[in-house]
Amino acid sequence: WLAGKIKSALANLEELTELTRRLFEPGERINEYQEFYRRIRAEHEAVESALEQARNLLSNGDFAGVQRICDRYLRKYPEHEDFMALADELEQRREEEAAAYRAGIASRLAAEPNLNSQAEILEEALSARPRDEYLEREMARVRERQKEVKAVAARARNLEKQQAFEAAIKEWENLSALYPQYPNLQDYIGKARAAWQNQRAQAKSLWIKRIARALQDADHATALSLLSDAGREFPVDPELNELAAKAKEQAQRFAAVHALIQKGKDAANGQQFELAQRVLSEAGELGRGVPSLVSSISAALVEVGSKALGTDWRAAKTFLEKAAQIDSGVSIPAALWRQIELREREENVRNVLEAAESEQNAGRPNEARERLENALH
């Protein structure tokens, strides 16, 4: 009985009472057995009633009620087979219900893409099942994902504040892959792209202005350097390609002009003044309209004119006049002009004297005198 085997105890008492009656035991003993039997019988009926009540509660899903009855009787009868079986069945039903509940929550989570809504579902579930490990794991997963989403969005916004729009776009696109349901995500991506495109347009405009200014100043070296830098930022761009072609053309033009200048100088050094004049004139035509080239050509004309003065004052004069013609700002030393004028006067005097001498020798003294008088005037 104390071990919880009440049915066996009743059967044993019935057998004991019958045996006592046959052996003509004293009436007191029989009464004692009968009283004990009634006690056990009453306990048996109470246990059976409790079992029936617990089974009804289990059918109705009142697991807490079943647990209370099982706990009460198992404390009294730890080895009671029916209550032990009922406790096992209760645990199995609880596990089945928990599994079904978790499956339902999992289905709701799978059908709900919004992280905030998922968190609300899990908060509601945890209020019903506070220490459910599955629900706690799912809540931790959702919270971690919310944290990650918040961090990516914060990085994107911070990059936008720094005007690093290209990097911001990458962060927004990362967020799109991580959590496409982020509110107004496509608007954020669109705004970042528009800002980036505007930023690139401004940057390209600045590059173009700087390069065009360098070309206008005939500084093709600077223009080519700027084009190289701009090309790294804008690898394929028609406007920059057009400017690059102009810069290369200008560089080739400069190279051609300087080559002609050197050729003209070499010709002058070899006393080939006519060739030098033709070559430097060609350089002047090619360099027309480019101040730096015009300045280089006029300087070369002055240089070769100065060298030619010693042997051919006419060539020297032609060089200097050409320099003054193509470059009104060229600096020609006054001493050069004076020497040319002196050489020209000396030659004119020499020519007059030679002509007068020829007239005198020809017996025409009057004509000789007339030539000398004209030369003096």
Secondary structure, DSSP 8 states (H G I E B T S, - for coil): -TTS-HHHHHHHHHHHHHHHHHTT--HHHHHHHHHHHHHHHHHHHHHHHHHHHHHHHHHTT-HHHHHHHHHHHHHH-TT-HHHHHHHHHHHHHHHHHHHHHHHHHHHHHHH---HHHHHHHHHHHHHHSTT-HHHHHHHHHHHHHHHHHHHHHHHHHHHHHTT-HHHHHHHHHHHHHH-TTSTTHHHHHHHHHHHHHHHHHHHHHHHHHHHHHHHHTT-HHHHHHHHHHHHHHSSS-HHHHHHHHHHHHHHHHHHHHHHHHHHHHHHHHTT-HHHHHHHHHHHHHHTTT-HHHHHHHHHHHHHHHHHHTTT-HHHHHHHHHHHHHH-TT----HHHHHHHHHHHHHHHHHHHHHHHHHHHHTT-HHHHHHHHHHHH-
